Amino acid sequence: MIGRFSFEELDKTARNQAPNAVHWFGTDKLGRDLFTRVCIGGRVSLIIGLVGALVSSLVGSIYGGISAYVGGVVDDIMMRLVEIIISIPYLIVVILLSVVLQSKSLFTLILAMTLTGWCGTARLVRGQVLQLKGQEYVMAARGLGVSPLRIILRHMIPNTLSVVLVSITFDIPGYIFSEAFLSYIGLGVQSPNTSWGALAALAQPSFTFYPYQLFFPAVMIALTMLSFTLMGDGLRDALDPRLRK
């Protein structure tokens, strides 16, 4: 709505222009408007951060809740599986999925990062549910014959929402940075689509001569990560009664 150019539009007469009245963030080596590309790249980076954090939190909450509620041998086995999965570097997962699926699409990137990203939330929710298992309302629900799955979904997980919300706000910057890193090394979003990491990768070889091409996507990555981190810190203070002044 604000930019006057398409993110794919080429103008060979305006290559590597510094920021000016026409191109607010300048242009790249192909003459594409960097302001528009930074906006489009932000859309991709935020989609990956938000979707990745939400999917990981959903899967991790259900898995951790079931593990803690059932307990015993089942809990031990499920937690050992989490430890095995969390030890696998997501970079290897991204490479394997790219080869197997023969794709470097947005879906492949989100799938690869969420395959291992839910483990931290599962551990967090498990710890919370272990504290809630002995509460009176849980014992009352058991006495009334409520099914274990219903107790987990209707009583336990909702009581861990404050912790999960804080976890989501801290996970989003992690996913954004992971996407930026993967795009930077060529495993992320592919041209003509773009992201902040892809823009930084394209700008890196010519940084000495055109530093503004790297400056703008790098600043957007830093500001977005800082914003979500501060939001998570504020939510933690607001939702945890022990941290209230």
Order of alpha helices (4+ residues) and beta strands (2+ residues): alpha-alpha-alpha-alpha-alpha-alpha-alpha-alpha-alpha-alpha
